[in-house]
Amino acid sequence: MQISLTISNHTIFADLKGSLKLYQQWLTRVRPYIAQGNTTKVDLFLDVKMVSGWISLNAKDDLLFEYNNGTLDSIQIKKTTMRGNIRREPDKYVGSFEVNKDHSDTVDFLFRTCLSFLCEEKGDILLHSSAVIKDGEAWLFIGKSGVGKTTIALELNGGALPMSVDRTVISLDKSGDFYAYSTPFSDREFSVKEAKRAKIAGLVFIEQASKHEILPISTWEATTLLLRQTIAESKDPAVVSRTLNQTSRLAEQVFSCKMKFAKNDKFWNLLMKEATS
C-alpha cells in the first residue's frame, strides 16, 4: 500500500493505493479529508507493507532522530503497531513502514504519527483535545484520556457543533489570531463529517468532579498544561523552541481556565460567564 500525505491550508489530504479493503474501511472514517489529485505537492510519501504477528503489545515505543549539520535527516520509528523510517529528500519526506495488519487501527495510527511529524515541521500544534464551534468560535476541551473530552464534543455540547473529538490542529493565522482545524481522528466509532476551521475562543482544561466549577489559571499554568497534551516528538532544537514559543503565545492570547466537570451540560453558563467577566 502507498500513501501520499499533504497538509495544504491546514487541511489534510491523502491518497491511498493498494489494499482496497483497508482503504475502504479507512475512507469511511476520513472521507471529508481525502482528496485525490487535488494537490500538486506531496509532503510525505509512504510505502507501507502489511505484516502479521511480529509486534509484541508490550514492546517499548522507540524513536531515533538523526541529524546532518543541524538539519533533521531521518527518523527511525518503532511502535507497538508499526516500524520503519521517515527520511528527508530534496522536495518531500519519504517513509517506508511495516505495520501490523492484525491491529484494527493500524493505518489510523500511522496517519496520526505522520500528521504529528508534519505539524511540527510546519510550525503548527497538534493537541490532544476535543473541540466544538459555539457562536462561530472554537472551544477546546483538553485533558487526559477518559476525562470527558469526547463526551462534551458529542453529547454535552450545549447545541454547539462538534469539530474534533481526539486531535485538533492549531495554527497562528497571518492576522495574529490562533485558529483550530478539525481532524478525522476519533476515540469512538465516530468521525466529524466535515473539515472545519474556527478562531479559538477558549482553552478549557477539564477534570472530573461531583459538581461543576470554573477555576482561573495563570498563563504559565496554561502553557504547562498545553505542553502536556501537545503531540510533539521532535528533538530538533529549532523545532522544539518554535513549539514552545507557539504554545506560550497561545496561552497568553486566548482565554484559559480549569473546569471541574460533572458530566452534564450545565457547565456552559458558568463557562460563558467566566469567559466574559
Backbone as a ProteinNet text record, in pm:
[ID]
protein_1_A
[PRIMARY]
MQISLTISNHTIFADLKGSLKLYQQWLTRVRPYIAQGNTTKVDLFLDVKMVSGWISLNAKDDLLFEYNNGTLDSIQIKKTTMRGNIRREPDKYVGSFEVNKDHSDTVDFLFRTCLSFLCEEKGDILLHSSAVIKDGEAWLFIGKSGVGKTTIALELNGGALPMSVDRTVISLDKSGDFYAYSTPFSDREFSVKEAKRAKIAGLVFIEQASKHEILPISTWEATTLLLRQTIAESKDPAVVSRTLNQTSRLAEQVFSCKMKFAKNDKFWNLLMKEATS
[TERTIARY]
84.6	0	88.5	45.8	119.8	29.3	85.4	10.3	86.1	17.5	70.8	-5.6	64.6	2.8	47	-49.5	-22.8	-107.1	-49.4	-127.3	-123.7	-238.3	-248.2	-352.6	-310	-400.3	-464.2	-384.6	-423.5	-531.5	-556.2	-648.7	-567.9	-607.1	-533.7	-582.8	-489.8	-521.6	-439.4	-499.7	-427.3	-474.2	-383	-413.5	-359.1	-446.4	-406.6	-424.3	-324.4	-331.2	-292.3	-359.7	-335.4	-426.5	-426.2	-504.2	-644	-724.7	-855.5	-943.7	-939.6	-1024.4	-990.7	-860.5	-820.1	-854	-830.8	-858.6	-1005.9	-1095.3	-1238.7	-1281.4	-1222.5	-1255.6	-1212.5	-1093.1	-1038.4	-1110.4	-1142.5	-1207.8	-1344	-1412.1	-1541.6	-1530.5	-1417.8	-1399.1	-1345.2	-1263.5	-1193.2	-1229.2	-1342.6	-1380.9	-1369.3	-1413.6	-1405.3	-1262.2	-1166.1	-1027.5	-946.7	-1008.8	-937.2	-957.9	-851.4	-859.9	-761.3	-810.7	-725	-705.6	-580.4	-549.8	-576.8	-612.1	-642.7	-523.8	-414.6	-296.2	-179.3	-95.9	18.6	144.3	149	267.9	240.8	332.5	323.4	425	378.7	468.4	537.8	465.5	519	464.5	554.9	515.4	557.6	462.4	489	467.7	562	545.9	520.8	402.4	358.1	336.7	397.1	378.4	300.2	190.7	109.3	164.2	198.1	253.4	176.5	202	123.4	212.9	174.4	227.7	368.5	425	564.4	581.3	475.9	490.7	430.2	506.9	454.9	380	263.5	187.8	257.8	358.1	434.9	564.2	583.4	707.4	714	833.6	853.7	863.4	786.9	795.6	934.5	986.1	1121	1127.3	1183.4	1205.8	1350.5	1416.3	1554.5	1565	1604.1	1616.8	1762.6	1787.4	1922.9	1935.3	2044.9	2063.9	2189.6	2187.2	2302.1	2323.5	2434.9	2462.7	2347	2289.4	2182.5	2045.5	2032.2	1904.5	1856.5	1729.6	1673.8	1690	1752.6	1779.2	1686.5	1659.2	1569	1519.3	1409.4	1354.7	1332.4	1385.4	1358.7	1246.5	1140.8	1023	993.4	975.5	931.1	824.7	701.7	590.9	521.8	421.1	358.2	284	250.9	176.2	250.9	374.7	445.1	593.7	672	814.6	861	955.3	1005.3	1077.9	1087.4	1161.4	1101.8	1126	1093.1	1224.1	1255.4	1381	1355.3	1441.8	1428	1484.4	1408.6	1456.4	1441.8	1498.6	1500.3	1363	1257.9	1127.4	1019.2	1050.2	948.5	1015.8	936.4	980.6	928.9	1009	974	984.6	884	885.1	863.3	917.8	898.7	861.6	746	696.4	643.5	656.9	581.4	480.7	354.3	252.2	178	126.7	60.7	-81.4	-104.6	-236.3	-341.2	-298.6	-392.5	-449.6	-398.1	-444.7	-545.9	-666.1	-776.3	-750.4	-670.3	-648.7	-509.2	-445.8	-305.2	-280.8	-365.5	-345.7	-376.8	-480.8	-515	-398.2	-334.3	-223.1	-103.3	-76.2	32.7	4.7	-119.6	-158.2	-140.8	-179.9	-165.8	-18.9	67.4	210.1	267.1	230.3	282.2	226.6	98.7	41.2	112.1	143.8	217.6	351.5	421.1	551	538.6	438.6	422.9	380.1	296.6	256.1	376.9	464.9	586	672.3	687.9	770.1	713.3	579.9	514.1	491.1	525.4	509.8	372.6	289.1	157.7	164.9	57.3	46.2	-60.5	-28.7	-128.3	-159.5	-284	-322	-417.4	-392.1	-483.4	-602.7	-706.1	-821.7	-944	-1060.2	-1181.3	-1207.4	-1296.8	-1328.9	-1470.7	-1537.2	-1669.7	-1671	-1762.4	-1779.5	-1908.4	-1893.4	-2007	-2006.3	-2115.7	-2126.5	-2012.6	-1974.4	-1875.1	-1730.7	-1706	-1568.6	-1545.8	-1419	-1382.4	-1351.1	-1408.3	-1375.2	-1308.1	-1187.9	-1111.2	-1116	-1143.6	-1150.8	-1035.1	-949.9	-819.1	-805.7	-749	-726.9	-683.2	-660.7	-614.8	-724.5	-684.4	-781.6	-882.9	-1010.2	-1115.4	-1175.8	-1127.6	-1176.3	-1309	-1342.8	-1471.9	-1466.6	-1353.2	-1339.1	-1437	-1439.9	-1528.5	-1674.5	-1705.1	-1842.3	-1894.1	-1810.3	-1851.2	-1877.7	-1787.1	-1800	-1924.3	-1957.8	-2064.4	-2198	-2196.9	-2320.7	-2359	-2261.9	-2289.3	-2241.1	-2259.3	-2204.3	-2296.3	-2410.7	-2499.2	-2547.1	-2558.8	-2602.3	-2489.5	-2366.6	-2251.3	-2223.4	-2145.1	-2115.5	-1988	-1991.7	-1868.8	-1766.4	-1641.8	-1536	-1426.6	-1381.2	-1283.1	-1314.6	-1279.6	-1308.1	-1183.3	-1068.6	-948.5	-820.5	-810.3	-693.8	-741.9	-675.2	-707	-577.1	-573.4	-457.5	-477.2	-374.4	-379.5	-271.8	-310.6	-216	-234.1	-123.7	-126.4	-152.7	-263.9	-303.5	-218.8	-218.2	-143.5	-192.9	-319.1	-376.9	-323.2	-255.4	-205.4	-297.3	-409.3	-503	-476.1	-510.7	-497	-627.5	-613.8	-728.9	-714.5	-828.8	-833.8	-883.3	-827.1	-864.7	-898	-1007.9	-1051.9	-964.6	-966.2	-901.2	-1002.7	-979.1	-1076.9	-1062.9	-970	-941	-1043.7	-1073.9	-1174.4	-1136.7	-1169.8	-1151.1	-1280.2	-1377.7	-1500.9	-1527.6	-1632.1	-1671.2	-1748.5	-1677.6	-1738.6	-1630.3	-1664.2	-1571.9	-1651.3	-1590.8	-1653.2	-1671	-1788.5	-1823.5	-1779.1	-1717.5	-1679.1	-1558.4	-1459.5	-1343.2	-1387.1	-1341.4	-1386.9	-1269.1	-1291	-1191.1	-1262.7	-1202.9	-1263.8	-1158.9	-1175	-1088.8	-1111.8	-1003.7	-1014	-1062.8	-1171.9	-1226.7	-1173.9	-1149.6	-1107.9	-1046.4	-961.3	-897.2	-945.2	-1008.7	-1067.6	-1001.9	-930.4	-860.4	-952.4	-997.3	-1105.6	-1056.4	-1126.2	-1106.7	-1241.7	-1264.2	-1393.5	-1412.2	-1538.5	-1572.1	-1720	-1765.2	-1905.5	-1994.6	-1935.2	-2011.2	-1922.2	-1986.5	-1912.7	-1847.9	-1727.1	-1659.5	-1558.7	-1556.6	-1461.5	-1353.7	-1227.6	-1115.6	-1021	-994.3	-898.6	-757.1	-676	-537	-446.7	-319.9	-222.4	-176.5	-114.2	-58.3	46.1	127.6	230.8	167.9	63.1	-1.2	-68.7	-133	-196.3	-92.5	23	130.4	176.5	196.1	239.8	138.8	11.3	-93.5	-105.3	-87.7	-90	23.7	142.1	257.7	238.8	170.3	146.8	57.9	-27.5	-120.7	-85.8	29.5	76.2	147.3	107.9	166.1	287.1	403.8	526.8	641.2	716.8	822.3	958.3	963.9	1090.8	1191.1	1317.4	1425.7	1514	1470.6	1540.5	1525.6	1636.2	1625.9	1542.7	1555	1478.5	1329.3	1294.3	1153.2	1095.1	1169.6	1123.4	1101.3	1195.9	1184.8	1062.1	1037.1	920.9	791.1	783.7	664.4	641.9	748.5	737.3	688.1	742.3	702.4	556.3	514.8	376.6	280.3	315.7	230	217.3	328.5	328	245	259.7	183	33.3	-2.7	-143	-202	-130.2	-178.9	-192.8	-107.4	-110.6	-226.4	-259	-358.9	-502.6	-521.4	-655.8	-702.7	-830.2	-888.8	-864.2	-818	-791.2	-847.4	-890.3	-936.4	-930.7	-939.5	-963	-1112.9	-1163.6	-1305.2	-1324.1	-1380.5	-1424.8	-1557.7	-1566.8	-1670.6	-1750.9	-1884.4	-1970.3	-2050.3	-2007.9	-2069.6	-2217.9	-2247.9	-2374.7	-2345.8	-2440.8	-2410.9	-2441.3	-2459.6	-2490	-2368.4	-2252.8	-2131.4	-2125.6	-2203	-2188.3	-2215.4	-2319.7	-2348.6	-2235.8	-2181.6	-2068.6	-1948	-1921.6	-1805.1	-1817.9	-1934	-1955.1	-1946.5	-1999.5	-1993.4	-1849.3	-1769.1	-1629	-1550.8	-1579.2	-1504.8	-1532.5	-1649.9	-1686.3	-1673.7	-1631.8	-1623.3	-1495
-118.3	0	123.8	226.5	351.5	465.9	555	668.1	796.2	891.8	1026.1	1118.6	1192.8	1276.5	1421.4	1512	1653.9	1734	1840.1	1938.2	2067.5	2107.6	2228.3	2320.2	2442.7	2535.6	2471	2392.8	2329.1	2222.6	2181.7	2072.5	1951.1	1834.2	1710.9	1648.9	1615.9	1545.3	1417.2	1310.5	1184.6	1107.7	1029	940.5	803.4	704.1	568.5	477.5	394.4	299.2	161	59	-77.5	-110.6	-235.1	-282.3	-221	-255.9	-195.2	-206.4	-321.2	-341	-240.2	-226.5	-130.8	11.8	40.8	173.8	209.2	116.1	141.6	158.6	77.6	90.2	226.8	266.2	391.8	510.5	499.6	608	640.6	539.5	561.5	662.5	659.6	748	884.2	892.5	1018.3	1077.2	1037.2	1080.1	1232.4	1317.9	1461.3	1512.7	1432.8	1477.4	1417.9	1330.6	1264.7	1340.7	1375.9	1441.6	1372.3	1318.5	1250.2	1339.5	1374.9	1454.3	1602.3	1649.4	1790.5	1872.2	1808.1	1879.5	1841	1938.2	1913.5	1879.8	1918.1	1894.8	1785.7	1691.3	1585.6	1615.1	1623	1648	1520.8	1408.5	1283.5	1167.3	1083.8	965.4	841.8	750.8	631.2	505.9	414	280.8	187.6	125.1	51.9	-94.9	-181.3	-325.6	-377.3	-448.2	-504.4	-641.8	-660.3	-787.4	-832.7	-955	-1012.1	-1075.7	-1058.1	-1139.2	-1111.5	-994.9	-973.3	-873.2	-799.4	-694	-736.6	-724.1	-751	-628.4	-648.6	-537.2	-474.7	-545.4	-491.1	-424.1	-415.6	-355.7	-207.8	-159.7	-20.2	64.6	175.6	266.6	329	345.6	398.2	488.5	608.6	699.9	746.3	741.3	784.1	891.9	1012.2	1124	1138.8	1148.2	1161.4	1295.1	1366.3	1499.4	1505.3	1597.2	1622.7	1773	1820.8	1964.5	2042.1	1986.7	2054.2	2040.5	1972.6	1955.7	1811.6	1796.7	1662.9	1586.2	1469.5	1388.8	1268.8	1205.5	1090.1	1059.5	984.4	937.2	787.6	712.9	570.1	552.6	484	471.1	324	290.7	157.1	170.4	130.5	137.2	0.9	-12	-142	-188.8	-97.4	-136.8	-111.5	-58.4	-28.3	-8.2	-20.5	10.9	54.2	147.6	195.3	326.5	405.2	530.3	633.7	757.9	872.2	945.4	973.7	1040.7	1160.3	1257.1	1379.3	1360.8	1404.5	1415.2	1561	1599.4	1742.5	1809.9	1742.3	1807.5	1751	1650.5	1591.1	1494.4	1439.7	1331.4	1200.3	1095.2	963.4	864.4	777.2	680.6	539.8	444.9	303.3	234.3	166.3	110	-31.5	-108.9	-231.6	-203	-239.4	-217	-347	-358.4	-480.6	-487.1	-575.4	-583.8	-645.6	-705.5	-765	-663.4	-540.4	-435	-349.8	-332	-269.5	-123.5	-52.3	90.4	120.4	21.5	38.3	152.2	165.5	273.2	407.9	411.7	533.2	577.7	481.5	511.3	565.1	505.4	552.9	695.1	720.6	852.8	956.8	923	1015.5	1050.5	948.6	970.8	1064.8	1041.5	1124.7	1266.4	1280.5	1413.2	1491.3	1425.9	1490.5	1542.3	1458.4	1495.6	1616.9	1615.4	1725.5	1855.1	1845	1964.1	2033.4	1956	2014.4	2079.7	2012.5	2066.7	2197.7	2210.8	2328.8	2438.4	2410.5	2511.3	2515.1	2413.2	2405.2	2321.5	2325	2246.5	2140	2015.7	1908.7	1877.6	1905.9	1899	1782.8	1708.8	1602.9	1669	1695	1767.8	1738.9	1769.1	1778.7	1926.7	1956.1	2095.8	2105.1	2214.5	2244	2388.9	2419	2555.5	2610.2	2714.9	2779.5	2927.5	2976.1	3115.9	3153.3	3059.4	3086.3	3072.9	3040.2	3029.1	2891.5	2853.6	2720.2	2721.9	2624.1	2597.5	2460.9	2457.2	2333.4	2279.3	2150.2	2082.8	1984	2004.4	1940.4	1863.5	1744.7	1667	1526.3	1447.4	1310.1	1225.6	1112.8	1020.5	976.6	973.9	928.4	1034.3	1158.1	1261.5	1321.8	1305.1	1356.3	1444.9	1453.9	1542	1504	1376.2	1329.7	1343	1314.2	1325.7	1467.7	1566.3	1706.2	1738.6	1696.6	1730.6	1668.8	1546.5	1474.2	1475	1477.5	1458.7	1577.8	1653.9	1762.5	1895.8	1915.7	2035.6	2157	2143.9	2258.4	2319.6	2238.1	2287.7	2334.7	2329.3	2367.1	2258.3	2290.5	2199.2	2121.1	1987.8	1910.8	1941.1	1960.9	1997.1	1891	1850.6	1742.2	1666.2	1537.7	1459.5	1397.4	1407.5	1347.2	1426.4	1484.6	1564.1	1692.9	1804.7	1933.1	1999	2047.6	2121.3	2269.1	2331.9	2473.9	2547.8	2661.2	2737.2	2886.2	2959.8	3105.2	3165	3237.2	3296.9	3420.6	3463.3	3583.3	3706.3	3702.7	3814.9	3823.4	3716.3	3710.9	3637.5	3584	3507.1	3357.5	3282.1	3137	3073.6	2980.2	2909.4	2759.8	2694.5	2549.5	2486.6	2370.4	2295.4	2152.8	2102.8	1968.9	1861.3	1743	1624.8	1509.9	1404.8	1295.2	1191.7	1210.6	1106.6	1104.1	984.7	969.4	853.2	867.1	754.7	674.8	701.5	624	589.8	512.8	483.2	602.1	713	837.8	920.9	991.7	1090.7	1214.2	1330.5	1455.1	1449.6	1485.6	1461.2	1570.6	1675	1785.6	1857	1887.5	1961.9	2101.9	2145.8	2272.9	2357.3	2488.2	2585.2	2694	2738.1	2846	2911.2	3040.1	3112.9	3058.9	3045.6	2986.9	3090.7	3056.1	3144.3	3108.6	2977.9	2940.1	2802.4	2784.4	2657	2614.1	2498.2	2452.9	2321.2	2322.6	2204.3	2135.8	2015.7	1954.6	1840.4	1824	1710.1	1674.1	1547.9	1503	1543.2	1572.4	1612.2	1584.3	1605.7	1581.2	1699.4	1818.4	1935.2	2025.9	2110.3	2199	2313.7	2348.7	2465.4	2515	2646.1	2708.2	2776.4	2743.9	2797.1	2873.3	3001.2	3076.2	3022	3032.5	2987.5	3092.1	3087.3	3181.3	3138	3229.6	3196.8	3086.6	3093.4	2991.8	2854.4	2845.8	2716.7	2665.7	2755.3	2715.4	2662	2727.1	2681.2	2541.2	2519.3	2388.9	2279.6	2309	2210.6	2183.1	2286.3	2268.4	2177	2199.6	2119.9	1972.2	1943.2	1803.9	1731.5	1805.9	1744.7	1776	1838.8	1864.1	1739.8	1694.8	1573.7	1616	1607.7	1654.9	1562.8	1515.7	1418.7	1459.2	1572.3	1614.7	1652.5	1625	1666.6	1771.4	1822.1	1930.5	2057.5	2117.1	2233.9	2347.4	2372.3	2481.2	2450.2	2324.9	2285.1	2287.9	2236.2	2237.2	2379.7	2468.4	2608.5	2674	2645.2	2702.6	2653.4	2523.8	2469.3	2533	2548.2	2611.8	2755.5	2829.6	2968.7	2979.6	2892.4	2895	2861.8	2761.6	2720.8	2831.5	2895.4	3005.3	3122.4	3153.5	3264.6	3233.2	3108.5	3066.2	3085.6	3041.7	3054.1	3200.2	3285.2	3427.8	3500	3460.9	3533	3488.3	3361	3302.9	3277.6	3300.6	3270.9	3125.2	3101.8	2966.7	2951	2830.6	2803.1	2653.3	2617.5	2479.1	2462.9	2345.6	2320.1	2185.3	2188	2064.6	2027.1	1904.4	1864.9	1747.8	1765.9	1665.1	1584	1584.8	1504.5	1535.8	1665.1	1713.6	1848.7	1901.7	2021.5	2152.4	2148	2268.8	2360.4	2314.8	2396	2513.4	2507.2	2608.8	2750.2	2770.7	2903.9	2954.4	2866	2904.3	2942.7	2864.3	2888.8	3020.6	3047.6	3171.4	3293.8	3278.7	3389.8	3420.4	3315.6	3335.2	3396.5	3352.7	3399.9	3546.6	3595.7	3734.4	3828.7	3775	3860.8	3944
0	0	0	-73.3	-80	-35.3	45.7	98.4	66.5	3.1	-15.7	77.5	159.5	261.8	243.9	245	226.6	324.8	379.8	454.7	375.4	322.1	240.9	302.2	336.9	405	527.7	598.3	724.8	708.3	586.2	560.2	517.3	566.4	540.2	410.1	323.3	200.2	196.5	147.8	138.2	16.3	-38.2	-149.7	-113.7	-105.3	-70	-190.1	-216.6	-326.6	-276.6	-329.1	-283.6	-167.8	-122.6	-8.8	-8.5	-108.5	-128	-4	64.3	182.2	291.3	324.1	426	384.2	256.9	205.9	224.3	190.7	201.2	346.7	437.4	579.2	633	595.9	646	583.4	455.1	384.3	446	499.5	562.3	675.7	747.6	863	823.2	718.8	691.8	556.1	500.6	366	344.2	437.1	410.5	394.5	443.2	443	328.5	250.4	142.1	12.3	-53.7	-184.1	-277.3	-384.3	-480.6	-602.5	-627.1	-745.3	-730.3	-608	-589.1	-540.3	-505.7	-461.7	-550.9	-581.3	-669.4	-591.2	-463.5	-382.5	-280	-268.2	-167.7	-58.1	66.4	179.2	225.7	222.1	274	192.2	143.2	66.4	144.8	168.6	248.1	164	174.7	118.9	237.2	241.4	359	325.8	406.4	392.1	511.8	485.1	592.3	629.9	757	803.5	927.6	972.6	1082.1	1187.4	1314.2	1422.3	1468.6	1440.6	1478.7	1592	1625.1	1724.6	1857	1963.3	2097.1	2147.7	2205.4	2259.8	2379.8	2433.6	2545.8	2501.5	2369.9	2319.5	2355.9	2380.7	2416.6	2290.1	2285.8	2172.3	2167.8	2046.1	2031.6	1908.9	1923.7	1813	1816.7	1702.7	1692.1	1584.6	1624.5	1531.1	1489.2	1359.8	1306.6	1233.2	1261.5	1205.1	1119.5	1023.9	937.4	932	993.4	1001.1	1062.9	1168.1	1240.1	1178.9	1064.2	996	1011	1041	1055.6	925.2	934	815.2	807.3	921.2	919.9	1060.9	1068.8	1195.2	1184.3	1280	1290.8	1393.3	1355.9	1441.5	1468.4	1596.1	1633.4	1739.5	1705.4	1798.2	1801.7	1885.8	1902.8	1778.7	1687.5	1567.8	1438.1	1444.8	1320.4	1347.1	1239.9	1247.7	1109.9	1107.4	979.9	997.4	890.6	897.5	803.5	836.8	751	724.1	599.7	566	474.2	484.6	406.3	265.8	166.4	29.1	-12.6	-127.4	-163.2	-163.7	-209.2	-224	-133.1	-51.3	35.3	132.3	224.1	310.3	253.6	269.5	218.7	333.1	347	454.8	404.9	477.2	447.6	578.2	581.3	706.2	689.2	795.9	814	924	900.8	1001.6	1028.7	1148.9	1193.6	1137.9	1043.2	980.8	1072.2	1184.5	1278.6	1376.6	1373.7	1463.3	1388.4	1444.8	1372.1	1335.3	1413.2	1388.6	1334.2	1270.3	1235	1136	1032	934.9	999.1	1081.8	1154.7	1241.9	1309.5	1398.8	1321	1206.1	1120.8	1073	1033.9	986.9	1097.7	1220.3	1333	1356.2	1352.1	1374	1268.9	1143.5	1034.1	1041.5	1080.3	1094.3	1203.8	1315.7	1423.2	1372.8	1296.3	1240.9	1148.6	1058.7	963.4	1032.3	1134.9	1208.4	1269.6	1330.5	1388.7	1282	1167.5	1059.6	1005.2	1006	950.8	1055	1180.8	1283.7	1348	1324.6	1387.2	1514.5	1592.1	1714.2	1693.3	1724	1723.9	1869.5	1909.1	2050.2	2075.3	2183.5	2226.6	2293.1	2214.4	2265.8	2180.1	2235.2	2154.9	2131.1	2037.7	2008	1954.5	1989.4	1934.7	1887.2	1795.4	1747.3	1808	1887.4	1953.6	1917.8	1862.2	1818.9	1724.9	1638.3	1535.2	1577.9	1704.8	1753.8	1817.4	1823.8	1871.9	2021	2090.3	2230.4	2235.9	2294.3	2302.1	2444.7	2455.8	2586	2594.8	2693.9	2699.7	2830.4	2821.7	2942.3	2909.1	3011.5	2993.9	2929.3	2873.4	2814.4	2919	2880	2968.5	3057.9	3047.7	3139.3	3093.2	2963.6	2917	2794.4	2728.8	2611.4	2500	2465.7	2358.8	2399.1	2524.4	2573.7	2558.2	2590.3	2575	2428.4	2340.3	2197.9	2135.2	2174.2	2105.6	2178.3	2311.5	2386.5	2473.9	2521.2	2615.4	2561.4	2429.3	2364.5	2372.5	2436.7	2453.6	2323.3	2220.6	2090.3	2001.1	2050.3	1968.3	1865.5	1764	1653.8	1683.1	1687.6	1708.3	1597.9	1639.7	1545.7	1541.1	1657.1	1669.6	1797.1	1800.3	1920.4	1983.4	1917.9	1975.7	1946.9	1828.3	1788.9	1723.6	1757	1695.7	1651.4	1528.2	1477.6	1509.3	1563.8	1599.4	1521.5	1462.1	1381.3	1405.9	1399.3	1412.4	1275.2	1262.6	1135.8	1106.6	981.7	942.8	1016.5	1060.9	1135.6	1278	1322.4	1459.4	1554.1	1501.7	1582.8	1566.8	1669.9	1664.2	1616.6	1522.7	1467.9	1494.1	1512.9	1528.9	1400	1366	1246.3	1288.4	1236.5	1274.7	1211.3	1271.8	1214.9	1217	1138.9	1133.4	1243.3	1336.4	1433.8	1545.7	1595.1	1699.1	1789.6	1918.4	2010.4	2024.9	1938.6	1931.3	1785.5	1761.7	1624.5	1568.7	1555	1510	1445.5	1340.8	1286.3	1247.9	1265.4	1223.8	1072.9	1025.2	885.9	789.6	841.2	753.6	812	729.1	776.5	818.5	937.2	992.1	1040.2	1043.9	1088.3	1166.8	1279.5	1356.7	1445.7	1466.7	1560	1700.6	1777.6	1911.2	2011.8	2081.4	2185.3	2323.2	2347.3	2480.9	2488.4	2588.7	2619.7	2758	2764.8	2890.2	2930.6	3042.3	3092.4	3192.7	3158.2	3236.4	3325.5	3435.3	3523.8	3583.4	3608.7	3659	3805.1	3838.8	3976.1	3999.7	4123	4155.8	4120.5	4102.5	4060.6	3976.7	3895.6	3806.6	3884.7	3839.2	3894.6	3792.4	3767.7	3675.4	3757.7	3729.7	3805.9	3714.4	3742.8	3660.6	3678.7	3574.7	3582.5	3518.7	3554.6	3500.9	3361.8	3290.3	3158.8	3171	3275	3294.9	3313.7	3396.2	3420	3293.6	3217.7	3091.8	2993.8	2987.5	2898.8	2938.3	3067.1	3116.6	3083.5	3104.6	3076.4	2926.5	2844.9	2699.9	2654.5	2706.8	2665.5	2699.5	2809.3	2848.6	2747.4	2676	2581.5	2436.3	2413.9	2277.6	2225.6	2107.5	2049.6	1967.4	2028	1965.5	2006.4	1908.7	1938.4	1884.4	1813.2	1754.1	1862.6	1835.6	1924.3	1857.5	1743.2	1674.9	1759.2	1808.5	1896.9	1838.4	1708.3	1646.4	1646.7	1618.5	1616.8	1757.5	1854.2	1993	2041.9	2011.4	2052.5	1989.7	1863	1793.9	1857	1890.7	1953.6	2090.7	2167.6	2298.8	2286.3	2189.9	2171.3	2128	2035.8	1989	2102.7	2182	2292.9	2396.5	2428.3	2524.3	2473.4	2346	2287.1	2286	2255.7	2257.6	2396.3	2498.9	2636.7	2677.9	2624.9	2659.8	2591.7	2467.9	2388.9	2412.6	2447	2447.4	2590.6	2615.8	2746.8	2784.1	2906.8	2955.5	3095.9	3128	3263.4	3289.5	3417.2	3456	3480	3450.7	3475.2	3542.9	3661.1	3725.5	3659.9	3614.4	3520.1	3575	3585.8	3647.9	3546.2	3420.3	3313.6	3292.6	3286.7	3233	3169	3091.3	3012.6	3086.3	3216.3	3292.3	3307	3264.2	3278.8	3182.5	3073.6	2969.1	3019.7	3098.2	3151.4	3238.8	3323.1	3408.2	3324.2	3220	3135.5	3060	3001.7	2927.2	3020.8	3141.2	3237.8	3274.7	3299.2	3335.2	3219.6	3097.7	2981.1	2950.3	2984.7	2952.6	3071.6	3185.7	3305.6	3304.2
[MASK]
+++++++++++++++++++++++++++++++++++++++++++++++++++++++++++++++++++++++++++++++++++++++++++++++++++++++++++++++++++++++++++++++++++++++++++++++++++++++++++++++++++++++++++++++++++++++++++++++++++++++++++++++++++++++++++++++++++++++++++++++++++++++++++++++++++++++++++++++++++++

